[in-house]
Amino acid sequence: MEMQALKLKTRELKPGFGAEILDVDLTTAEPETLDQVVQAFHRHGAILLRKQDMTPERILSFISLFGEPEDHTQTQFTLPGYPKIYILSNRVVDGKPIGAHNDGVGWHTDYSYKAEPVMSTMLYAVEVPEEGSDTMLADCCAAYDALTDEEKAKLDGLVLHHSYQHFMATREFLRGELTEQQKLENPDVFHPLIRTHPADGRKALWVSTGTVKGIEGMETEKALALVDELVDFVTQEKFVFRHKWQVGDILMWDNRCTLHTGTLYDDKKYFRQMYRMWVKGDRPY
Ligand code: SIN
C-alpha cells in the first residue's frame, strides 16, 4: 500500500506504536478521511477511535474498508442476524449467555489455530465495567528488534505447533466439549515463530499462549518453557499498550505484529458487552 502524508489528527498510543485518531466521527466521515483511517491502521499497527455511535450496519461497513470480514468459530455467540459480529459479554438473557465471557484472557493472537489467521481484530465497546477489563496490546516488532543478533539467529526458522483442540482443552473458562464438526474444521496448523509483515517486511516475535502446543522438532517441556520465556519477553511493560475502555470506543489492531489479552473484571458487580469483528488474513511466513 502506498503511504501518503496523513491529514488526520493523531496521537501515539505509546511511543512508536499505535495511533489514537482524533476528531473523526465515523457516521459522517468522508471517503477520503476513511481512507486515511485505513492508512493509519497499516502504518501504526493499531488504532483507537473514541465516542463512536455504531449500529451493526455501520460496523460492517467500516470493517469492510480493511478487507473481508471473517467468520467466527463459536457461532452461538454471534449477534442475531449478523454472523460477522461476535459478542463478548457476561450477560445472560433468558437463562442463556449472550456472548463469550472472558474469551480473550491470556496473551494470544487471534485465529492462530487456522492456516490463515485473521489480519485484524476490532473491538467496539457497547457496555463497559467501571474498573477492570482493560485490553492490552504488545508490539511484537519492537520486541523482535530488541533481541540480540545471536537470539534472532537462534529463533529464526523455529515453527510453532498451534492446536484449537489443545486450546479448548486447556481453557480456564470452559465452554464445553467441541463437536466432531468443530474438530474437523479446526485441524492443527504450523506457523513461524518469527513472522514477516507482508506490507513492509518488518519481523515480529510472533509467539503466543493458548493455541501453542509445542515447537516443531523440540521436546515439549523445553519448547513450552521457551514459549513462556518469549511471551514474558514480548509482554514486558515497555512493549505494551493498556487500553481502558469507554462506551463507544473502537480499538483495532494488526494481529500480524501484535499479541493481545483481555483482563478480568468483577463480573458479579459489572456487565461488559463488546462486539468483536475480524478481517481475513493470509498465511504467515
Ligand atoms: C479478544 O481477545 O478477542 C478480546 C480481548 C478483550 O476482551 O479485551
Boltz pocket constraint, residues with backbone or C-beta under 6 A from the ligand:
constraints:
  - pocket:
      binder: B
      contacts: [[A, 88], [A, 103], [A, 104], [A, 105], [A, 110], [A, 121], [A, 133], [A, 134], [A, 135], [A, 136], [A, 260], [A, 261], [A, 262], [A, 263], [A, 274], [A, 276]]
      max_distance: 6.0
